[in-house]
Structure formats: C-alpha cells, structure tokens
Amino acid sequence: MAKVHSLLFFFLLSLLALGSRSRGSESKWARQSVDLTMAGFAESLRLEKFTGVNVKIWKSKVRLWFTAMHIWDMRLGKSEGVLTAEEQKKYDETNNLFVGCIISNLSDGLVRVYIDETEAKTLWDALVAKYDATDAGNELYLMESFHDYRMVNNHYVVEQAHEVQCIVKDLDLLKCPIPDNFVARCIIAKLPSQWRNFATTLKQKRQEISVENLIATLDVEEKARKKDVPEKGDQGQSSANLVQKFPHGKNKGNNKPNKTTTFKKKKNKALQKCYACACV
C-alpha cells in the first residue's frame, strides 16, 4: 500500500511539472506573438516613396508609423542636460533608426539631397521647412479644382461626390477649411444634367444637410435608377417572345391569306365538257 501511495505521489508531481512547463511555454509564445504583431503593424505602416508632393498627408503617415515604432519624439532632438553613457547609446540607436527610416522612404532624387544628414531633428526640420512652403502653392490649385469640378452623366455620381470630398479634405489639411453645409450645396449644384430634377427637389428642402447624408441620399437614388434601367438580357428575352407571337414577321398584314389562293366551286361532272371530242 505504501508503494502504491508513493507511486501516485510521484505521478501527481510529474503532472504538475508538465503543467507548469506548458503554461510557461504558452506565456512565452503569447509574448512573442504580441511582439510579432506590433512589428507587423509597424511594417504595415511603411510609406511609399516621398517625392515632395502632399507633404501634409506624408507627415501624418510618418507620425502614425513612428509612433508605433516609439521613435516619433526624435524629431524634437536631444533632451537638455548631460546624458549618461547608457542614455547616449540609446539616443544614438533611436536617432539612427529615425534617420534611416526617413532616408529609405525618400525618392532617389531627394535621397541625393539629404543623404548627408545624420541628425533626426535637422533632417526633419529641413524637410518640413522646404515642402510646407511648396504645399502653400497647391492651395490655389485645389481651390480652382473645387470651383471648376463638374460631374458627368457617364460616371457614378457617388464616386464623383467622393472626389469632391477629397478635394475639400486636402484644402482642410492646408488650413483652408470649408463649411460642411456649403460643400453639400456645392455638390448638389454640380450634379449632372440627368439629375437636374432630383437636384431641384433637394434645393427646395429648407433644412441643412451634411455631406455624409447627401452622399447616402445620392447612393439610394443611384441604386434605384440603376434598378429601373432594363438590362440587356431582359431586352433579348422580350424580343424573343415577340418572335414567338408573330412568327411570320412584324407586319400583321402579311398574316392574311393571299387572295389568289381562293378556290372556286367545282361544277357537276355530268355537265363538264369533254375536251377531247367537244361533247357534253
């Protein structure tokens, strides 16, 4: 009996040891999965090559990317005071990572200009100072694009409304905001000719309408119009049915029998003349 109890005791101890090992491996795997997920997230935010256009959008994307990598504060430069050896080493590593990420995401032409910059703050300030001024010239172009935009009949209206909304958003990034109600009224005024009656109906409404609500209304109307248009398959089916109803052609008069096909009554055989001897 004592031997049985001792065996059971050792068996339970082995099970507990295996359970602790499995929990340790699971927690380690969980930590690795979180790290890999964060690394994958930072990698997914990697930008396209910056060519000097749309610097506001590029700066926003860089902020999201570098925040995920925990290096966004490097654009502010080195903190004041004397750094310890460990702090200086960490600063150098983070600075090199910041500069390397920026340089690797510049176009080849811009890389030649900024390849010699080794400080994160100096590089960032140079890019912002140059291309923020360049974006100021794009403000007039965007204003003209918004003013001159006209919708066409052979393109989806909702997609064209989204294009107008994108122009407005670009102006907003350039510190030139446009009121939402004004944008909605402009979209109504830019609707194509086939939507003239619908635009008049919207203009007669006195309450204010947002751009989002207007686009939702246009989407419902566009889907309803698309549903009302007969499809090619339906047209072919209707024409086939017409052929089955009138198999002799579209002209109904052709269905009448020809007058030349009428038959006369036959005479009595006894009264018919013999053509051989001319007798009755």
C-alpha positions as a Markdown table, in Angstrom:
| # | Residue | x | y | z |
|---|---|---|---|---|
| 1 | Met | 0.0 | 0.0 | 0.0 |
| 2 | Ala | 2.8 | 2.4 | 0.8 |
| 3 | Lys | 4.4 | 1.7 | -2.6 |
| 4 | Val | 1.1 | 2.5 | -4.3 |
| 5 | His | 0.8 | 5.8 | -2.4 |
| 6 | Ser | 4.4 | 6.7 | -3.3 |
| 7 | Leu | 3.8 | 6.0 | -7.0 |
| 8 | Leu | 0.6 | 8.1 | -7.0 |
| 9 | Phe | 2.5 | 10.9 | -5.3 |
| 10 | Phe | 5.3 | 10.9 | -7.9 |
| 11 | Phe | 2.7 | 10.7 | -10.7 |
| 12 | Leu | 1.0 | 13.8 | -9.4 |
| 13 | Leu | 4.2 | 15.7 | -9.1 |
| 14 | Ser | 5.1 | 14.8 | -12.7 |
| 15 | Leu | 1.7 | 16.1 | -13.9 |
| 16 | Leu | 2.2 | 19.4 | -12.0 |
| 17 | Ala | 5.7 | 19.8 | -13.5 |
| 18 | Leu | 4.3 | 19.3 | -17.0 |
| 19 | Gly | 1.5 | 21.7 | -16.4 |
| 20 | Ser | 3.9 | 24.5 | -15.3 |
| 21 | Arg | 6.1 | 23.9 | -18.3 |
| 22 | Ser | 3.2 | 24.1 | -20.7 |
| 23 | Arg | 2.0 | 27.4 | -19.0 |
| 24 | Gly | 5.4 | 28.9 | -19.2 |
| 25 | Ser | 5.7 | 28.0 | -22.9 |
| 26 | Glu | 2.3 | 29.4 | -23.6 |
| 27 | Ser | 3.1 | 32.7 | -21.9 |
| 28 | Lys | 6.4 | 32.9 | -23.8 |
| 29 | Trp | 4.6 | 32.2 | -27.1 |
| 30 | Ala | 2.0 | 34.9 | -26.2 |
| 31 | Arg | 4.7 | 37.5 | -25.6 |
| 32 | Gln | 6.4 | 36.6 | -28.9 |
| 33 | Ser | 3.0 | 36.8 | -30.7 |
| 34 | Val | 2.4 | 40.3 | -29.3 |
| 35 | Asp | 5.9 | 41.4 | -30.3 |
| 36 | Leu | 5.4 | 40.0 | -33.8 |
| 37 | Thr | 2.0 | 41.6 | -34.1 |
| 38 | Met | 3.4 | 45.0 | -33.1 |
| 39 | Ala | 6.3 | 44.6 | -35.6 |
| 40 | Gly | 3.9 | 43.5 | -38.3 |
| 41 | Phe | 1.7 | 46.6 | -37.5 |
| 42 | Ala | 4.7 | 48.9 | -37.8 |
| 43 | Glu | 5.8 | 47.2 | -41.0 |
| 44 | Ser | 2.3 | 47.6 | -42.5 |
| 45 | Leu | 2.5 | 51.4 | -42.0 |
| 46 | Arg | 5.6 | 51.6 | -44.1 |
| 47 | Leu | 5.2 | 54.5 | -46.5 |
| 48 | Glu | 5.5 | 54.9 | -50.3 |
| 49 | Lys | 8.5 | 56.9 | -51.6 |
| 50 | Phe | 8.0 | 60.6 | -50.8 |
| 51 | Thr | 8.5 | 62.7 | -53.9 |
| 52 | Gly | 7.9 | 66.2 | -52.4 |
| 53 | Val | 4.1 | 66.2 | -53.1 |
| 54 | Asn | 1.3 | 66.2 | -50.5 |
| 55 | Val | 3.6 | 66.8 | -47.5 |
| 56 | Lys | 0.7 | 67.1 | -45.1 |
| 57 | Ile | -0.5 | 63.6 | -45.8 |
| 58 | Trp | 3.0 | 62.3 | -45.8 |
| 59 | Lys | 3.7 | 63.9 | -42.4 |
| 60 | Ser | 0.5 | 62.3 | -40.9 |
| 61 | Lys | 1.5 | 58.9 | -42.2 |
| 62 | Val | 5.1 | 59.3 | -40.8 |
| 63 | Arg | 3.6 | 60.3 | -37.4 |
| 64 | Leu | 1.5 | 57.1 | -37.2 |
| 65 | Trp | 4.4 | 54.9 | -38.4 |
| 66 | Phe | 7.0 | 56.4 | -36.0 |
| 67 | Thr | 4.5 | 56.4 | -33.1 |
| 68 | Ala | 4.1 | 52.7 | -33.5 |
| 69 | Met | 7.9 | 52.3 | -33.5 |
| 70 | His | 8.3 | 54.6 | -30.5 |
| 71 | Ile | 10.7 | 57.0 | -32.2 |
| 72 | Trp | 8.4 | 59.9 | -33.1 |
| 73 | Asp | 9.8 | 62.1 | -30.3 |
| 74 | Met | 13.3 | 62.0 | -32.0 |
| 75 | Arg | 12.1 | 64.9 | -34.3 |
| 76 | Leu | 12.4 | 67.2 | -31.3 |
| 77 | Gly | 16.2 | 66.5 | -30.9 |
| 78 | Lys | 18.3 | 65.6 | -27.9 |
| 79 | Ser | 16.9 | 66.4 | -24.4 |
| 80 | Glu | 18.7 | 69.1 | -22.4 |
| 81 | Gly | 21.4 | 68.1 | -19.9 |
| 82 | Val | 24.2 | 65.7 | -19.9 |
| 83 | Leu | 23.3 | 62.1 | -20.9 |
| 84 | Thr | 24.8 | 59.1 | -19.3 |
| 85 | Ala | 26.6 | 56.5 | -21.3 |
| 86 | Glu | 23.6 | 54.3 | -21.4 |
| 87 | Glu | 21.3 | 57.2 | -22.4 |
| 88 | Gln | 23.7 | 58.3 | -25.1 |
| 89 | Lys | 23.8 | 54.8 | -26.5 |
| 90 | Lys | 20.0 | 54.6 | -26.6 |
| 91 | Tyr | 19.8 | 58.0 | -28.2 |
| 92 | Asp | 22.2 | 57.1 | -30.9 |
| 93 | Glu | 20.4 | 53.9 | -31.8 |
| 94 | Thr | 17.0 | 55.7 | -31.9 |
| 95 | Asn | 18.5 | 58.6 | -33.9 |
| 96 | Asn | 20.0 | 56.2 | -36.5 |
| 97 | Leu | 16.7 | 54.4 | -36.8 |
| 98 | Phe | 14.7 | 57.6 | -37.3 |
| 99 | Val | 17.2 | 58.9 | -40.0 |
| 100 | Gly | 17.4 | 55.5 | -41.7 |
| 101 | Cys | 13.6 | 55.2 | -42.0 |
| 102 | Ile | 13.2 | 58.7 | -43.4 |
| 103 | Ile | 16.1 | 58.3 | -45.9 |
| 104 | Ser | 14.8 | 54.9 | -47.1 |
| 105 | Asn | 11.4 | 56.4 | -47.8 |
| 106 | Leu | 12.5 | 59.3 | -49.9 |
| 107 | Ser | 12.6 | 59.2 | -53.7 |
| 108 | Asp | 16.0 | 58.8 | -55.3 |
| 109 | Gly | 16.2 | 62.5 | -56.2 |
| 110 | Leu | 15.6 | 63.5 | -52.6 |
| 111 | Val | 18.0 | 60.9 | -51.2 |
| 112 | Arg | 20.8 | 62.6 | -53.0 |
| 113 | Val | 19.9 | 65.9 | -51.3 |
| 114 | Tyr | 19.5 | 64.7 | -47.7 |
| 115 | Ile | 21.9 | 61.7 | -47.6 |
| 116 | Asp | 24.4 | 63.6 | -45.6 |
| 117 | Glu | 22.0 | 64.4 | -42.8 |
| 118 | Thr | 22.8 | 62.4 | -39.7 |
| 119 | Glu | 20.7 | 64.1 | -37.0 |
| 120 | Ala | 17.0 | 63.3 | -36.8 |
| 121 | Lys | 15.9 | 66.9 | -35.8 |
| 122 | Thr | 18.0 | 68.5 | -38.5 |
| 123 | Leu | 16.7 | 66.2 | -41.2 |
| 124 | Trp | 13.0 | 66.6 | -40.1 |
| 125 | Asp | 13.2 | 70.4 | -39.9 |
| 126 | Ala | 14.8 | 70.7 | -43.3 |
| 127 | Leu | 12.0 | 68.6 | -45.0 |
| 128 | Val | 9.2 | 70.4 | -43.2 |
| 129 | Ala | 10.6 | 73.9 | -43.9 |
| 130 | Lys | 11.0 | 73.2 | -47.6 |
| 131 | Tyr | 7.9 | 71.2 | -48.5 |
| 132 | Asp | 5.5 | 73.0 | -46.3 |
| 133 | Ala | 6.2 | 76.1 | -48.3 |
| 134 | Thr | 5.7 | 74.1 | -51.5 |
| 135 | Asp | 2.3 | 72.9 | -50.3 |
| 136 | Ala | 1.2 | 76.5 | -49.9 |
| 137 | Gly | 1.3 | 76.9 | -53.7 |
| 138 | Asn | -1.0 | 73.9 | -54.1 |
| 139 | Glu | -3.8 | 75.7 | -52.2 |
| 140 | Leu | -4.7 | 77.9 | -55.1 |
| 141 | Tyr | -4.7 | 74.8 | -57.5 |
| 142 | Leu | -7.0 | 72.9 | -55.1 |
| 143 | Met | -9.4 | 75.9 | -54.9 |
| 144 | Glu | -9.6 | 76.1 | -58.7 |
| 145 | Ser | -10.2 | 72.3 | -58.8 |
| 146 | Phe | -13.0 | 72.6 | -56.4 |
| 147 | His | -14.6 | 75.5 | -58.2 |
| 148 | Asp | -14.3 | 74.1 | -61.7 |
| 149 | Tyr | -15.3 | 70.5 | -60.9 |
| 150 | Arg | -18.3 | 69.3 | -62.9 |
| 151 | Met | -20.0 | 66.0 | -62.7 |
| 152 | Val | -20.7 | 64.0 | -65.9 |
| 153 | Asn | -23.6 | 61.6 | -66.8 |
| 154 | Asn | -21.4 | 58.6 | -67.8 |
| 155 | His | -19.8 | 58.1 | -64.4 |
| 156 | Tyr | -21.2 | 57.1 | -61.0 |
| 157 | Val | -22.5 | 60.2 | -59.1 |
| 158 | Val | -21.5 | 58.9 | -55.7 |
| 159 | Glu | -17.9 | 58.4 | -56.8 |
| 160 | Gln | -17.7 | 61.9 | -58.2 |
| 161 | Ala | -19.1 | 63.2 | -54.9 |
| 162 | His | -16.3 | 61.4 | -53.1 |
| 163 | Glu | -13.8 | 63.1 | -55.4 |
| 164 | Val | -15.2 | 66.5 | -54.4 |
| 165 | Gln | -15.0 | 65.5 | -50.8 |
| 166 | Cys | -11.3 | 64.5 | -51.2 |
| 167 | Ile | -10.5 | 67.9 | -52.6 |
| 168 | Val | -12.2 | 69.6 | -49.7 |
| 169 | Lys | -10.2 | 67.4 | -47.3 |
| 170 | Asp | -6.9 | 68.4 | -49.0 |
| 171 | Leu | -7.9 | 72.0 | -48.5 |
| 172 | Asp | -8.6 | 71.3 | -44.9 |
| 173 | Leu | -5.1 | 69.9 | -44.4 |
| 174 | Leu | -3.8 | 73.1 | -45.9 |
| 175 | Lys | -5.6 | 75.1 | -43.2 |
| 176 | Cys | -8.3 | 76.2 | -45.6 |
| 177 | Pro | -11.5 | 74.6 | -44.2 |
| 178 | Ile | -14.8 | 74.9 | -46.0 |
| 179 | Pro | -18.1 | 74.6 | -44.1 |
| 180 | Asp | -19.8 | 71.2 | -44.5 |
| 181 | Asn | -23.2 | 72.6 | -45.4 |
| 182 | Phe | -21.6 | 74.7 | -48.1 |
| 183 | Val | -19.8 | 71.7 | -49.6 |
| 184 | Ala | -23.1 | 69.8 | -49.7 |
| 185 | Arg | -24.8 | 72.6 | -51.5 |
| 186 | Cys | -21.9 | 72.8 | -54.0 |
| 187 | Ile | -22.2 | 69.0 | -54.7 |
| 188 | Ile | -25.9 | 69.5 | -55.4 |
| 189 | Ala | -25.1 | 72.3 | -57.8 |
| 190 | Lys | -22.5 | 70.2 | -59.6 |
| 191 | Leu | -24.9 | 67.2 | -60.3 |
| 192 | Pro | -25.1 | 66.2 | -64.0 |
| 193 | Ser | -27.9 | 67.2 | -66.3 |
| 194 | Gln | -29.8 | 63.9 | -65.9 |
| 195 | Trp | -30.1 | 64.6 | -62.2 |
| 196 | Arg | -31.5 | 68.1 | -62.7 |
| 197 | Asn | -35.0 | 67.3 | -61.4 |
| 198 | Phe | -33.5 | 65.5 | -58.3 |
| 199 | Ala | -31.2 | 68.5 | -57.7 |
| 200 | Thr | -34.2 | 70.8 | -57.8 |
| 201 | Thr | -36.0 | 68.7 | -55.3 |
| 202 | Leu | -33.0 | 68.8 | -52.9 |
| 203 | Lys | -32.7 | 72.6 | -53.3 |
| 204 | Gln | -36.3 | 73.1 | -52.3 |
| 205 | Lys | -35.7 | 71.5 | -48.9 |
| 206 | Arg | -35.0 | 74.2 | -46.4 |
| 207 | Gln | -33.2 | 72.1 | -43.7 |
| 208 | Glu | -29.5 | 71.8 | -43.7 |
| 209 | Ile | -27.9 | 68.7 | -45.0 |
| 210 | Ser | -24.4 | 67.3 | -44.3 |
| 211 | Val | -22.1 | 65.8 | -46.9 |
| 212 | Glu | -22.4 | 62.3 | -45.4 |
| 213 | Asn | -26.2 | 62.4 | -45.5 |
| 214 | Leu | -26.2 | 63.9 | -49.0 |
| 215 | Ile | -23.9 | 61.1 | -50.3 |
| 216 | Ala | -26.1 | 58.5 | -48.7 |
| 217 | Thr | -29.2 | 60.0 | -50.4 |
| 218 | Leu | -27.4 | 60.1 | -53.7 |
| 219 | Asp | -26.4 | 56.4 | -53.2 |
| 220 | Val | -30.0 | 55.4 | -52.7 |
| 221 | Glu | -31.2 | 57.3 | -55.7 |
| 222 | Glu | -28.5 | 56.0 | -57.9 |
| 223 | Lys | -29.2 | 52.4 | -57.0 |
| 224 | Ala | -32.9 | 53.0 | -57.7 |
| 225 | Arg | -32.2 | 54.4 | -61.1 |
| 226 | Lys | -29.9 | 51.5 | -61.9 |
| 227 | Lys | -32.6 | 49.1 | -61.0 |
| 228 | Asp | -35.1 | 50.8 | -63.2 |
| 229 | Val | -32.9 | 50.6 | -66.3 |
| 230 | Pro | -33.7 | 47.4 | -68.3 |
| 231 | Glu | -30.8 | 45.0 | -68.7 |
| 232 | Lys | -29.6 | 43.6 | -72.0 |
| 233 | Gly | -30.7 | 40.1 | -71.1 |
| 234 | Asp | -34.3 | 41.3 | -70.4 |
| 235 | Gln | -34.4 | 43.1 | -73.8 |
| 236 | Gly | -33.3 | 40.0 | -75.6 |
| 237 | Gln | -36.0 | 37.9 | -73.8 |
| 238 | Ser | -38.8 | 40.3 | -74.7 |
| 239 | Ser | -37.7 | 40.4 | -78.4 |
| 240 | Ala | -37.7 | 36.6 | -78.4 |
| 241 | Asn | -41.2 | 36.5 | -77.1 |
| 242 | Leu | -42.3 | 38.8 | -79.8 |
| 243 | Val | -40.9 | 36.5 | -82.4 |
| 244 | Gln | -42.8 | 33.6 | -80.9 |
| 245 | Lys | -46.1 | 35.6 | -81.0 |
| 246 | Phe | -45.7 | 36.7 | -84.6 |
| 247 | Pro | -43.7 | 34.1 | -86.4 |
| 248 | His | -44.5 | 35.5 | -89.9 |
| 249 | Gly | -42.9 | 38.9 | -89.4 |
| 250 | Lys | -43.6 | 42.2 | -87.7 |
| 251 | Asn | -46.2 | 43.3 | -90.4 |
| 252 | Lys | -49.6 | 41.9 | -89.3 |
| 253 | Gly | -51.0 | 42.3 | -92.8 |
| 254 | Asn | -48.7 | 39.5 | -94.1 |
| 255 | Asn | -50.5 | 37.0 | -91.9 |
| 256 | Lys | -53.7 | 37.3 | -94.0 |
| 257 | Pro | -54.1 | 34.7 | -96.8 |
| 258 | Asn | -53.4 | 35.8 | -100.3 |
| 259 | Lys | -56.5 | 36.4 | -102.5 |
| 260 | Thr | -55.0 | 34.4 | -105.3 |
| 261 | Thr | -55.2 | 31.3 | -103.3 |
| 262 | Thr | -59.0 | 31.2 | -103.1 |
| 263 | Phe | -60.7 | 28.2 | -104.8 |
| 264 | Lys | -63.8 | 28.1 | -106.9 |
| 265 | Lys | -66.6 | 25.6 | -106.6 |
| 266 | Lys | -66.3 | 22.6 | -108.8 |
| 267 | Lys | -69.0 | 22.1 | -111.4 |
| 268 | Asn | -71.0 | 18.9 | -111.7 |
| 269 | Lys | -69.0 | 16.2 | -113.6 |
| 270 | Ala | -72.0 | 15.4 | -115.7 |
| 271 | Leu | -72.1 | 18.9 | -117.1 |
| 272 | Gln | -68.4 | 19.2 | -117.8 |
| 273 | Lys | -67.3 | 19.4 | -121.4 |
| 274 | Cys | -65.1 | 16.7 | -122.8 |
| 275 | Tyr | -62.0 | 18.5 | -124.3 |
| 276 | Ala | -61.1 | 15.5 | -126.4 |
| 277 | Cys | -64.3 | 15.4 | -128.5 |
| 278 | Ala | -66.0 | 18.7 | -127.5 |
| 279 | Cys | -69.1 | 16.9 | -126.4 |
| 280 | Val | -71.1 | 17.5 | -123.2 |
